[in-house]
Amino acid sequence: METSDEGARPTQEQARAALADAERVRTTVGALSATPWPVWFTAVLTAMLVTLPIGIGGALAEPEWLMPRWAWAVVIFVSEAAFFMLFFVASRRWTSRTGVALRLDVLPKAATIPAMIGLPVIVLGAALAFRMTEQPWWLFVAAALGAGLSIGFHLWFVRLHRGRR
């Protein structure tokens, strides 16, 4: 039984063209996956980063501050639930519109790693400082920093995305 090798192996030019096409698809999928969130989602994320330090600070306050601790816990739970619900909605809408799933691993590590480390430190650090000093300005500074970081990261991602096109 003899088999023909004709057509089994692409020419060098065909192989290079296929590799270039594959790289172009990979780049396009990566760019679409890392596209900045819609502005409404950034606004919701910013609002959550404003309410979170104040809510955690209120929940940790000794003695109670402005509201009972259980009310602060409800504020935290509702804002977090809304954030995750909207994250899910944004992801589904993006996938249905582009056919590409949102992936956080394609976002620049130079932004995501400091945010993943810095935001919890800011939020929890301000809440603990408030508990120790009973000075609410710690919470408001943390809320302002969270809002600034949220908007700053969004603008950075927009700029990075425009540079990829």
Order of alpha helices (4+ residues) and beta strands (2+ residues): alpha-alpha-alpha-alpha-alpha
